[in-house]
Amino acid sequence: MKEQIIDQAFVYKGYKKTELATMYNPHMTQKKAMETFNKWLRSNPEFWLRLQTSGVVIGTQYYRKSQVEIIVSHLGEP
């Protein structure tokens, strides 16, 4: 019997920054995934301003569901 791989839908909820960064960059170490994720978040000034308006700062370690929705609307689902 063959194994079936079932794609699970992305769950919109609060996430730790490290968890979300690793979801977007599963092939990288956690440190490199965080560096890349941070670069993506700040690469677009309008997007970064939208995140800041929602309460995100450079040191944010946990994203609320509403902030995750903003991130996913820009980056797509991980």
SULUR-V476778 format. One record per residue. RES is the residue in one small letter. PHI is phi in degrees with one decimal (* if undefined). PSI is psi in whole degrees, 0 to 359 (999 if undefined). Layout:
BEGIN
res=RES phi=PHI psi=PSI
res=RES phi=PHI psi=PSI
END
This chain:
BEGIN
res=m phi=* psi=130
res=k phi=-79.5 psi=145
res=e phi=-77.7 psi=140
res=q phi=-107.5 psi=132
res=i phi=-95.9 psi=122
res=i phi=-108.1 psi=121
res=d phi=-72.1 psi=127
res=q phi=-93.4 psi=139
res=a phi=-66.2 psi=145
res=f phi=-65.1 psi=136
res=v phi=-97.7 psi=122
res=y phi=-84.0 psi=109
res=k phi=-158.6 psi=180
res=g phi=-71.8 psi=143
res=y phi=-136.0 psi=147
res=k phi=-67.9 psi=147
res=k phi=-58.7 psi=317
res=t phi=-62.3 psi=321
res=e phi=-64.5 psi=314
res=l phi=-66.9 psi=317
res=a phi=-60.3 psi=319
res=t phi=-70.1 psi=327
res=m phi=-64.8 psi=322
res=y phi=-76.6 psi=335
res=n phi=-132.7 psi=63
res=p phi=-66.8 psi=341
res=h phi=-87.0 psi=358
res=m phi=-107.0 psi=161
res=t phi=-65.9 psi=161
res=q phi=-60.5 psi=319
res=k phi=-62.8 psi=313
res=k phi=-68.3 psi=323
res=a phi=-61.2 psi=318
res=m phi=-64.9 psi=316
res=e phi=-60.1 psi=314
res=t phi=-64.9 psi=315
res=f phi=-60.1 psi=314
res=n phi=-59.5 psi=319
res=k phi=-63.2 psi=318
res=w phi=-62.9 psi=319
res=l phi=-64.3 psi=325
res=r phi=-98.8 psi=2
res=s phi=-74.8 psi=337
res=n phi=-117.0 psi=111
res=p phi=-56.0 psi=320
res=e phi=-67.1 psi=319
res=f phi=-65.1 psi=315
res=w phi=-62.3 psi=320
res=l phi=-63.3 psi=320
res=r phi=-61.3 psi=318
res=l phi=-64.6 psi=316
res=q phi=-61.1 psi=320
res=t phi=-61.5 psi=330
res=s phi=-82.0 psi=355
res=g phi=111.4 psi=1
res=v phi=-77.8 psi=135
res=v phi=-126.6 psi=171
res=i phi=-55.2 psi=322
res=g phi=-86.6 psi=7
res=t phi=-58.2 psi=129
res=q phi=-111.1 psi=351
res=y phi=-141.5 psi=129
res=y phi=-103.7 psi=129
res=r phi=-69.8 psi=164
res=k phi=-54.2 psi=316
res=s phi=-63.2 psi=326
res=q phi=-73.6 psi=323
res=v phi=-61.8 psi=320
res=e phi=-61.6 psi=321
res=i phi=-64.9 psi=314
res=i phi=-61.7 psi=313
res=v phi=-66.5 psi=327
res=s phi=-65.5 psi=334
res=h phi=-92.6 psi=315
res=l phi=-94.0 psi=344
res=g phi=86.9 psi=171
res=e phi=-72.7 psi=143
res=p phi=-69.5 psi=999
END
